[in-house]
């Protein structure tokens, strides 16, 4: 990027792309985290 292009960005302002979050992925991540935590806890208890 040249100095001229950087200067144009400052003058015109930078654009920001945004999107709405997709709800099911948060729930899936939570469930996967709980299952993996329980799995690790079971392994830990069995090794004692």
C-alpha positions, 0 to 999 in steps of 0.5 A, a space after each residue: 500500500 502506498 502513502 497515497 492510498 493510506 492518505 485516502 483511507 484517512 480522508 474517506 474513513 475506513 469501512 467495517 464489515 459486520 454480521 449478526 451472530 448465528 445462535 446455534 453455534 454458541 449452544 453447540 460450543 457450550 454442549 461440546 465443552 460440557 461433554 469434553 469436560 465430563 469426559 476428562 473428569 471421568 478419565 481423571 477419576 479412573 486413573 486415581 
